[in-house]
Amino acid sequence: MNHNRWKLKREQELGADHGESEETRAERAEIRLAMAFAKAVYDRRKELGLSQSDVAERAGLTQAKVSRIEGADAVPTLPLLRRLARALDASLSIALDEDQEKVAFVARTAA
């Protein structure tokens, strides 16, 4: 999969607000959040050396569902977020700001 989709060319070209409607800004914020989550899942999976199938098995999902999540093509529910965090041996941290979203899986410390 080509992960260049995480950085939309259109978003890069638009940069700051250029008279966009509120609806367009909200839509772009949703896309940024979905892409931030997708990248966080991908990065944590790679950090653990897992395949999409490995994560799917750990989370009780299909490999296709993990692929859709990493491609920012799926909107995760709260139970799915919990399942993914457990499958990736991490806590999930999501910070939402007016113009920035940060999503990170934080490795659990050994007890």
C-alpha positions as CSV (number, residue, x, y, z in Angstrom):
1,M,0.0,0.0,0.0
2,N,1.2,3.5,-0.8
3,H,1.2,5.6,2.3
4,N,1.6,8.8,0.5
5,R,-2.2,9.1,0.8
6,W,-1.6,10.3,4.4
7,K,-0.5,13.6,2.9
8,L,-3.1,14.8,0.6
9,K,-1.7,16.9,-2.2
10,R,-4.8,19.1,-2.1
11,E,-4.3,19.8,1.6
12,Q,-0.6,20.7,1.0
13,E,-1.6,23.0,-1.8
14,L,-4.3,24.8,0.1
15,G,-2.1,25.4,3.2
16,A,-3.9,28.0,5.4
17,D,-7.5,28.9,5.2
18,H,-8.3,30.3,1.7
19,G,-11.9,31.2,2.1
20,E,-13.1,27.6,2.6
21,S,-16.6,27.0,4.0
22,E,-17.0,25.7,7.5
23,E,-18.3,22.4,6.1
24,T,-15.1,22.0,4.0
25,R,-12.9,22.8,7.0
26,A,-14.7,20.3,9.1
27,E,-14.4,17.6,6.4
28,R,-10.7,18.2,6.0
29,A,-10.3,18.0,9.8
30,E,-12.0,14.6,9.7
31,I,-9.7,13.4,7.0
32,R,-6.6,14.6,8.9
33,L,-7.8,12.7,12.0
34,A,-8.5,9.5,10.0
35,M,-5.0,9.8,8.4
36,A,-3.3,10.4,11.7
37,F,-5.0,7.3,13.2
38,A,-4.1,5.2,10.1
39,K,-0.5,6.3,10.4
40,A,-0.4,5.6,14.1
41,V,-1.7,2.0,13.5
42,Y,0.8,1.4,10.7
43,D,3.8,2.9,12.6
44,R,3.0,0.8,15.8
45,R,2.5,-2.4,13.7
46,K,5.8,-1.9,12.0
47,E,7.5,-1.1,15.3
48,L,6.4,-4.5,16.6
49,G,7.3,-6.2,13.4
50,L,3.8,-7.5,12.8
51,S,2.0,-8.1,9.6
52,Q,-1.6,-6.9,9.0
53,S,-2.7,-10.5,9.4
54,D,-0.9,-10.7,12.8
55,V,-2.7,-7.6,14.0
56,A,-6.0,-8.8,12.6
57,E,-5.6,-12.1,14.5
58,R,-4.7,-10.4,17.7
59,A,-7.7,-8.0,17.4
60,G,-10.2,-10.5,16.1
61,L,-10.5,-8.7,12.8
62,T,-9.9,-9.6,9.2
63,Q,-6.7,-8.6,7.4
64,A,-8.9,-6.6,5.0
65,K,-10.3,-4.5,7.9
66,V,-6.8,-3.7,9.2
67,S,-5.9,-2.7,5.7
68,R,-8.9,-0.4,5.5
69,I,-8.0,1.1,8.9
70,E,-4.4,1.8,7.7
71,G,-5.7,3.2,4.5
72,A,-7.9,5.7,6.4
73,D,-10.9,4.0,4.7
74,A,-12.6,2.9,8.0
75,V,-14.1,4.9,10.8
76,P,-13.2,3.0,14.0
77,T,-15.7,2.7,16.9
78,L,-14.6,3.0,20.5
79,P,-14.7,-0.8,21.0
80,L,-12.5,-1.2,17.9
81,L,-10.0,1.4,19.2
82,R,-9.8,-0.7,22.4
83,R,-9.2,-3.9,20.5
84,L,-6.5,-2.4,18.3
85,A,-4.7,-0.9,21.4
86,R,-4.7,-4.3,23.0
87,A,-3.6,-6.0,19.8
88,L,-0.7,-3.5,19.5
89,D,0.3,-3.9,23.2
90,A,-0.2,-0.2,23.7
91,S,-2.3,2.6,25.1
92,L,-4.0,4.8,22.6
93,S,-3.6,8.6,23.1
94,I,-5.7,11.0,21.0
95,A,-5.3,14.8,21.3
96,L,-7.7,17.0,19.4
97,D,-7.0,20.6,18.9
98,E,-8.6,23.3,16.8
99,D,-6.2,22.9,13.9
100,Q,-4.2,19.7,14.8
101,E,-4.9,16.1,15.7
102,K,-2.4,13.8,17.3
103,V,-2.8,10.1,17.6
104,A,-0.2,7.8,19.2
105,F,0.1,4.3,20.5
106,V,2.2,4.4,23.6
107,A,3.9,1.1,24.4
108,R,2.8,-0.4,27.7
109,T,5.5,-0.7,30.3
110,A,6.3,-4.2,31.6
111,A,4.9,-4.8,35.0
